[in-house]
Amino acid sequence: MKNEQLTTDEYDALELVRRGVKRDKAGACVGRNVKRLSGLKMMESTRDGRIVLTEKGQQVLFLRRCVQTLGALATDAQAPVDGDVVRFLSLKSHIAPLESGGYALTDKGRETLDDITRQQQAGRR
């Protein structure tokens, strides 16, 4: 099994590719990370030389946005949340809408965020 723990630089490269590369060359950030991320099957080169995200790469970025949203909502119920993330986290019962606006973490959402935090801290050791 491959080590799929990504660095901030690798996440940034995925995000740059998701937004679309504006020029002929992908740039330094993408260039540094394309080999590993291609090996993890998160991005690929097309026949015309463009670098695009695979479905797995798109899922990784979406899950990262979900985790970041859980963290933001843990500190501020009025934190901005993207519509697709709200739908997913609501469907999974991780967040619930507040009458005053915004969203609150459910018990399940807090447990999930705690588990993710523990795993990240264990991975750094």
Backbone as JSON, one array per atom type, in Angstrom:
{
  "sequence": "MKNEQLTTDEYDALELVRRGVKRDKAGACVGRNVKRLSGLKMMESTRDGRIVLTEKGQQVLFLRRCVQTLGALATDAQAPVDGDVVRFLSLKSHIAPLESGGYALTDKGRETLDDITRQQQAGRR",
  "N": [[0.84, -1.18, 0.0], [0.53, 2.21, -0.81], [1.98, 5.23, 0.5], [-0.23, 7.62, 1.06], [-0.42, 10.04, 2.28], [-0.6, 13.4, 1.96], [1.38, 16.33, 1.33], [1.19, 19.86, 2.12], [2.07, 21.29, -0.08], [1.62, 19.44, -2.13], [-1.17, 19.23, -2.04], [-1.72, 21.86, -2.8], [-0.75, 21.79, -5.43], [-2.58, 19.99, -6.58], [-4.89, 21.54, -6.35], [-4.24, 23.73, -7.99], [-4.16, 22.47, -10.49], [-6.8, 21.63, -10.62], [-8.14, 24.07, -10.86], [-7.26, 24.78, -13.32], [-4.65, 25.1, -15.57], [-3.18, 28.01, -16.71], [-1.31, 28.59, -18.63], [1.15, 27.38, -21.05], [3.08, 25.86, -19.69], [2.99, 24.03, -16.64], [3.84, 25.1, -14.19], [5.88, 25.76, -11.27], [5.08, 24.6, -8.78], [3.26, 22.56, -9.5], [4.94, 21.13, -11.19], [6.91, 20.16, -9.41], [5.49, 18.23, -8.07], [4.11, 16.54, -9.76], [5.0, 13.99, -10.57], [4.85, 12.25, -8.28], [2.12, 12.57, -7.61], [0.92, 11.68, -9.92], [1.75, 9.05, -9.84], [0.29, 8.23, -7.64], [-2.1, 8.22, -8.8], [-3.69, 10.53, -8.95], [-3.51, 12.63, -10.62], [-3.1, 13.14, -14.16], [-1.5, 13.09, -17.38], [-2.74, 14.33, -20.41], [-3.21, 13.33, -23.87], [-2.6, 15.54, -25.4], [-0.8, 16.85, -23.84], [-1.68, 18.28, -21.63], [-2.18, 18.63, -18.08], [-4.32, 16.98, -15.94], [-6.8, 16.46, -13.37], [-7.57, 13.32, -11.92], [-10.44, 11.25, -11.18], [-10.01, 10.32, -8.62], [-8.23, 12.25, -7.62], [-9.92, 14.49, -7.61], [-11.76, 13.66, -5.68], [-10.12, 13.54, -3.41], [-9.48, 16.25, -3.04], [-12.08, 17.23, -2.55], [-12.76, 15.9, -0.16], [-10.84, 17.01, 1.5], [-11.72, 19.66, 1.56], [-14.1, 19.21, 2.95], [-13.16, 18.37, 5.48], [-11.75, 20.66, 6.24], [-13.91, 22.4, 6.42], [-15.39, 21.25, 8.52], [-13.6, 21.78, 10.61], [-13.6, 24.6, 10.54], [-16.28, 25.16, 11.16], [-16.35, 24.18, 13.72], [-15.17, 26.13, 15.21], [-16.53, 28.45, 14.44], [-19.8, 28.94, 13.9], [-20.93, 30.4, 11.89], [-19.28, 30.3, 9.74], [-18.3, 30.46, 6.29], [-19.66, 28.15, 3.95], [-19.4, 25.87, 1.29], [-21.91, 24.9, -1.1], [-21.99, 22.19, -2.1], [-20.47, 20.89, -0.18], [-21.98, 21.32, 2.12], [-24.27, 19.82, 1.48], [-23.18, 17.2, 1.38], [-22.03, 16.87, 4.0], [-24.31, 17.24, 5.55], [-25.92, 15.15, 4.66], [-24.42, 13.01, 5.61], [-24.83, 13.38, 8.25], [-23.13, 15.03, 9.77], [-23.24, 17.74, 10.17], [-25.65, 20.22, 11.21], [-28.3, 22.44, 10.41], [-28.64, 25.7, 11.87], [-31.15, 27.59, 13.56], [-30.71, 30.31, 13.69], [-29.16, 30.72, 11.52], [-26.34, 29.55, 9.67], [-24.29, 26.68, 10.58], [-24.09, 23.87, 12.77], [-21.86, 21.57, 14.32], [-22.66, 18.17, 14.61], [-22.88, 15.54, 17.11], [-21.74, 13.33, 15.89], [-20.26, 14.6, 13.9], [-18.37, 16.01, 15.46], [-17.03, 13.84, 16.63], [-15.92, 12.67, 14.34], [-14.22, 14.75, 13.47], [-12.48, 14.85, 15.66], [-11.33, 12.28, 15.45], [-9.99, 12.52, 12.99], [-8.16, 14.53, 13.61], [-6.64, 13.23, 15.59], [-5.52, 11.15, 14.03], [-3.97, 12.63, 12.23], [-2.11, 13.79, 13.98], [-0.87, 11.49, 14.96], [0.33, 10.59, 12.63], [2.33, 12.42, 12.26], [4.29, 11.83, 14.04]],
  "CA": [[0.0, 0.0, 0.0], [1.32, 3.42, -0.93], [1.77, 6.3, 1.46], [-1.01, 8.64, 0.39], [-0.49, 11.26, 3.08], [-0.1, 14.46, 1.09], [1.89, 17.56, 1.93], [0.46, 21.07, 1.73], [2.5, 21.61, -1.44], [0.93, 18.52, -3.04], [-2.57, 19.69, -2.1], [-1.72, 23.09, -3.6], [-0.59, 21.39, -6.83], [-3.88, 19.45, -7.02], [-5.83, 22.67, -6.48], [-3.87, 24.48, -9.19], [-4.59, 21.7, -11.66], [-8.27, 21.66, -10.63], [-8.56, 25.38, -11.38], [-6.86, 24.86, -14.72], [-3.37, 25.76, -15.79], [-3.46, 29.08, -17.66], [-0.28, 28.75, -19.65], [1.65, 26.13, -21.61], [3.78, 25.09, -18.65], [2.15, 23.88, -15.45], [4.33, 25.91, -13.08], [6.84, 25.09, -10.39], [4.41, 23.79, -7.76], [2.76, 21.35, -10.15], [6.1, 20.41, -11.69], [7.56, 19.46, -8.31], [4.65, 17.2, -7.48], [3.36, 15.78, -10.76], [5.44, 12.6, -10.62], [4.27, 11.51, -7.16], [0.66, 12.59, -7.69], [0.56, 10.79, -11.03], [1.95, 7.7, -9.32], [-0.84, 7.95, -6.75], [-3.26, 8.26, -9.68], [-4.51, 11.69, -8.62], [-3.49, 13.47, -11.82], [-2.55, 12.46, -15.33], [-1.25, 13.91, -18.56], [-3.55, 13.95, -21.57], [-2.41, 13.15, -25.09], [-2.13, 16.84, -25.91], [0.18, 17.38, -22.91], [-2.26, 18.96, -20.47], [-2.24, 17.87, -16.83], [-5.68, 17.04, -15.42], [-7.08, 15.64, -12.2], [-8.37, 12.11, -12.09], [-11.56, 11.23, -10.25], [-9.44, 10.17, -7.28], [-7.72, 13.56, -7.23], [-11.08, 15.33, -7.3], [-12.31, 13.2, -4.4], [-9.19, 13.93, -2.34], [-9.68, 17.68, -2.79], [-13.4, 17.42, -1.95], [-12.69, 15.47, 1.24], [-10.05, 18.01, 2.22], [-12.63, 20.79, 1.8], [-15.04, 18.79, 4.0], [-12.44, 18.38, 6.75], [-11.5, 22.06, 6.57], [-15.2, 22.97, 6.8], [-15.68, 20.78, 9.87], [-12.74, 22.54, 11.51], [-14.06, 25.99, 10.58], [-17.56, 25.19, 11.87], [-16.09, 23.89, 15.13], [-14.81, 27.39, 15.86], [-17.45, 29.53, 14.08], [-20.99, 28.38, 13.25], [-21.27, 31.25, 10.75], [-18.23, 30.19, 8.73], [-18.84, 30.19, 4.96], [-19.61, 26.73, 3.56], [-19.83, 25.62, -0.08], [-23.15, 24.14, -1.19], [-21.78, 20.75, -2.24], [-19.96, 20.41, 1.1], [-23.14, 21.3, 3.02], [-25.1, 18.66, 1.12], [-22.49, 15.98, 1.77], [-21.92, 16.77, 5.45], [-25.67, 17.08, 6.08], [-26.33, 13.79, 4.32], [-23.68, 12.12, 6.49], [-25.21, 13.77, 9.62], [-22.0, 15.65, 10.45], [-23.63, 19.1, 10.52], [-27.09, 20.49, 11.24], [-28.53, 23.89, 10.29], [-29.09, 26.42, 13.05], [-32.26, 28.5, 13.28], [-30.16, 31.66, 13.53], [-28.3, 30.72, 10.35], [-25.09, 28.83, 9.87], [-24.37, 25.25, 10.82], [-23.43, 23.37, 13.97], [-21.4, 20.19, 14.25], [-23.4, 17.2, 15.41], [-21.97, 14.68, 17.88], [-21.01, 12.52, 14.9], [-19.29, 15.5, 13.26], [-17.29, 16.26, 16.42], [-16.26, 12.6, 16.73], [-15.15, 12.53, 13.1], [-13.15, 15.75, 13.49], [-11.51, 14.39, 16.66], [-10.61, 11.14, 14.87], [-9.09, 13.03, 11.95], [-7.09, 15.24, 14.3], [-5.77, 12.21, 16.21], [-4.77, 10.46, 12.98], [-2.96, 13.55, 11.71], [-1.06, 13.92, 14.97], [-0.14, 10.22, 15.0], [1.12, 10.51, 11.41], [3.47, 13.35, 12.34], [5.29, 11.3, 14.98]],
  "C": [[0.89, 1.24, 0.0], [1.0, 4.4, 0.18], [1.04, 7.43, 0.74], [-1.23, 9.87, 1.25], [0.17, 12.36, 2.27], [0.4, 15.65, 1.9], [1.02, 18.73, 1.48], [0.81, 21.45, 0.29], [1.8, 20.71, -2.46], [-0.55, 18.87, -3.16], [-2.68, 20.95, -2.95], [-1.6, 22.76, -5.09], [-1.91, 20.82, -7.38], [-4.88, 20.58, -7.25], [-5.52, 23.51, -7.71], [-4.33, 23.77, -10.46], [-6.12, 21.71, -11.76], [-8.78, 22.96, -11.24], [-8.21, 25.54, -12.85], [-5.58, 25.66, -14.85], [-3.58, 26.75, -16.92], [-2.44, 29.21, -18.79], [0.22, 27.38, -20.11], [2.33, 25.25, -20.57], [2.95, 25.11, -17.37], [2.6, 24.76, -14.29], [5.17, 25.07, -12.13], [6.16, 24.16, -9.39], [3.91, 22.48, -8.35], [3.93, 20.49, -10.62], [6.82, 19.6, -10.62], [6.79, 18.21, -7.88], [3.97, 16.27, -8.49], [3.75, 14.3, -10.77], [4.78, 11.77, -9.51], [2.75, 11.44, -7.27], [0.15, 11.76, -8.86], [0.7, 9.34, -10.6], [0.84, 7.27, -8.38], [-2.17, 7.98, -7.49], [-4.25, 9.37, -9.31], [-4.51, 12.72, -9.74], [-2.83, 12.69, -12.94], [-2.33, 13.46, -16.45], [-2.12, 13.4, -19.71], [-2.65, 13.81, -22.79], [-1.87, 14.46, -25.64], [-1.2, 17.55, -24.93], [-0.37, 18.13, -21.71], [-2.25, 18.04, -19.26], [-3.64, 18.09, -16.25], [-5.8, 16.16, -14.18], [-7.84, 14.39, -12.61], [-9.54, 12.2, -11.11], [-11.06, 11.12, -8.81], [-8.9, 11.5, -6.77], [-8.83, 14.52, -6.86], [-11.68, 14.95, -5.96], [-11.43, 13.62, -3.23], [-9.37, 15.41, -2.01], [-11.03, 17.95, -2.12], [-13.38, 17.02, -0.47], [-11.87, 16.44, 2.08], [-10.91, 19.23, 2.53], [-13.63, 20.45, 2.91], [-14.38, 18.85, 5.37], [-12.17, 19.82, 7.18], [-12.78, 22.75, 7.03], [-15.59, 22.53, 8.2], [-14.87, 21.57, 10.9], [-13.2, 23.98, 11.65], [-15.36, 26.1, 11.36], [-17.4, 24.89, 13.36], [-15.76, 25.17, 15.89], [-15.81, 28.51, 15.59], [-18.62, 28.95, 13.29], [-21.4, 29.18, 12.01], [-20.21, 31.2, 9.64], [-18.85, 29.89, 7.37], [-18.62, 28.72, 4.56], [-20.12, 26.6, 2.13], [-21.05, 24.71, -0.1], [-22.95, 22.64, -1.28], [-21.26, 20.14, -0.94], [-21.1, 20.32, 2.12], [-24.0, 20.08, 2.74], [-24.47, 17.37, 1.62], [-22.46, 15.82, 3.29], [-23.28, 16.63, 6.12], [-26.16, 15.66, 5.85], [-25.67, 12.77, 5.24], [-23.93, 12.43, 7.97], [-24.03, 14.31, 10.43], [-22.31, 17.08, 10.88], [-25.15, 19.2, 10.52], [-27.28, 21.99, 11.15], [-29.02, 24.48, 11.62], [-30.23, 27.36, 12.66], [-31.77, 29.91, 13.01], [-29.29, 31.79, 12.28], [-26.99, 30.03, 10.67], [-25.35, 27.36, 10.18], [-23.61, 24.89, 12.09], [-22.98, 21.94, 13.72], [-22.32, 19.33, 15.11], [-22.38, 16.41, 16.23], [-21.12, 13.84, 16.93], [-19.94, 13.36, 14.21], [-18.11, 15.79, 14.17], [-16.41, 15.02, 16.56], [-15.37, 12.41, 15.51], [-13.97, 13.5, 13.09], [-12.07, 15.36, 14.51], [-10.68, 13.22, 16.13], [-9.59, 11.6, 13.83], [-7.9, 13.73, 12.59], [-6.11, 14.27, 14.95], [-4.93, 11.51, 15.16], [-3.67, 11.35, 12.41], [-1.81, 13.71, 12.69], [-0.24, 12.65, 15.08], [0.77, 10.07, 13.79], [2.35, 11.38, 11.44], [4.58, 12.82, 13.24], [6.26, 10.39, 14.32]]
}
